[in-house]
């Protein structure tokens, strides 16, 4: 009925086990999050290696595509439907020339016809799989007047 004040009760082994497991779990989460968001201690400062011939050719082709889309066609959005259509035709032609099968997924936003494009390149041999790329139009971008087609 009366307990001695001098006798110290020790926590049960179950409580210690639960506390150890919870501490381990919290520690694991903290370490995982830290590893995911940590920044390098110093930036890479050495000169980049020289590009090989195929990388130089790829860089030139990409620069030509960007130049054509930005300078020749220009702004691409609902208020500029002609340039939007030219962009769609350009992307379709370029992807088809590379062997992609291009499909259109058309819909209407605020009375304007817009579309998504899906390009698929299927492997030559059975079981090689497929590469799927897309150019998308989002309702928010259209309503804000931002570019409506971009690589997805």
C-alpha positions in Angstrom: 0.0 0.0 0.0 2.8 2.4 0.8 5.7 2.7 -1.5 9.2 3.6 -0.4 10.4 6.9 -1.7 14.0 5.7 -1.7 13.3 2.9 -4.1 13.8 4.1 -7.6 11.7 2.5 -10.3 13.5 1.8 -13.5 11.8 2.3 -16.8 10.6 -1.0 -18.3 12.6 -2.6 -21.1 9.7 -2.2 -23.4 9.8 1.6 -23.0 13.5 1.6 -23.6 13.0 -0.5 -26.8 10.3 1.8 -28.1 12.4 4.9 -27.4 15.4 3.4 -29.2 13.3 2.4 -32.2 11.7 5.9 -32.4 15.1 7.6 -32.0 16.6 5.4 -34.7 13.7 6.2 -37.1 13.9 10.0 -36.4 17.6 9.9 -36.9 17.3 8.0 -40.2 14.8 10.6 -41.5 17.0 13.5 -40.5 20.0 11.9 -42.1 18.0 11.1 -45.3 16.6 14.6 -45.6 20.0 16.1 -45.0 21.6 13.9 -47.7 18.9 14.9 -50.2 19.2 18.6 -49.7 22.9 19.1 -49.0 24.9 21.3 -51.3 28.4 20.6 -52.3 31.0 22.2 -50.1 32.7 23.8 -53.1 31.8 24.4 -56.7 33.6 22.8 -59.6 36.2 25.4 -60.9 38.3 23.4 -63.3 38.0 24.0 -67.1 35.4 21.8 -68.8 36.7 19.1 -71.0 36.7 19.7 -74.8 33.6 18.5 -76.7 34.1 15.7 -79.1 32.8 15.9 -82.7 29.4 14.5 -82.0 28.8 16.8 -79.0 29.9 19.8 -81.1 27.4 18.7 -83.8 24.6 18.3 -81.3 25.3 21.7 -79.7 25.1 23.3 -83.2 21.8 21.6 -84.0 20.3 22.6 -80.6 21.5 26.2 -81.1 19.8 26.2 -84.5 16.5 24.9 -83.1 16.5 27.5 -80.3 17.4 30.3 -82.8 14.7 29.3 -85.2 12.0 29.1 -82.4 13.1 32.3 -80.7 14.1 34.5 -83.5 12.3 33.3 -86.6 9.0 32.2 -85.0 9.2 34.4 -81.9 6.5 34.6 -79.2 4.2 31.5 -79.1 0.9 31.8 -77.3 -2.8 32.3 -77.8 -2.6 36.0 -78.8 -0.2 34.9 -81.5 -2.0 31.9 -83.1 0.0 32.0 -86.3 3.4 31.6 -84.5 1.8 28.9 -82.3 0.8 26.9 -85.4 4.2 27.4 -87.0 5.8 26.1 -83.9 3.6 23.0 -83.9 4.4 22.4 -87.5 8.1 22.9 -87.0 8.2 20.4 -84.0 6.1 17.9 -85.9 8.4 18.1 -89.0 11.6 17.9 -87.0 10.4 14.9 -84.9 9.0 13.0 -87.9 12.3 13.5 -89.7 14.1 11.8 -86.8 11.8 8.8 -87.1 9.3 9.7 -84.3 5.6 8.9 -84.7 3.9 12.2 -83.7 0.3 12.3 -82.5 -1.9 15.2 -81.6 -4.2 15.6 -78.6 -6.3 18.6 -79.4 -8.6 20.5 -77.0 -10.1 24.0 -76.6 -9.3 26.7 -74.0 -11.3 29.8 -73.9 -12.6 29.1 -77.5 -9.0 28.6 -78.9 -7.9 25.3 -80.3 -4.7 24.2 -78.7 -3.0 20.8 -78.5 -0.5 18.6 -76.9 1.9 16.6 -79.0 3.3 13.1 -78.2 6.3 11.7 -80.1 7.1 8.1 -79.9 10.2 6.3 -81.2 9.8 2.5 -81.0 12.9 0.2 -80.9 13.8 -1.7 -84.0 14.1 -5.1 -82.3 11.3 -6.7 -80.4 11.5 -5.9 -76.7 13.7 -2.8 -77.1 10.9 -0.5 -75.8 10.1 3.0 -76.8 11.1 6.6 -76.2 8.2 8.9 -75.6 8.6 12.7 -75.6 6.0 15.4 -75.5 5.2 19.1 -76.1 2.5 20.3 -73.8 0.1 23.1 -73.5 -1.3 24.0 -70.1 -4.4 26.0 -69.4 -2.6 28.3 -66.9 0.2 29.1 -69.4 -2.3 29.9 -72.0 -4.4 32.1 -69.8 -1.3 34.0 -68.6 -0.1 34.4 -72.2 3.1 32.5 -71.6 4.7 30.1 -74.2 2.2 27.4 -74.9 4.5 24.7 -76.3 7.6 23.5 -74.6 9.4 20.2 -74.3 7.8 18.1 -71.6 
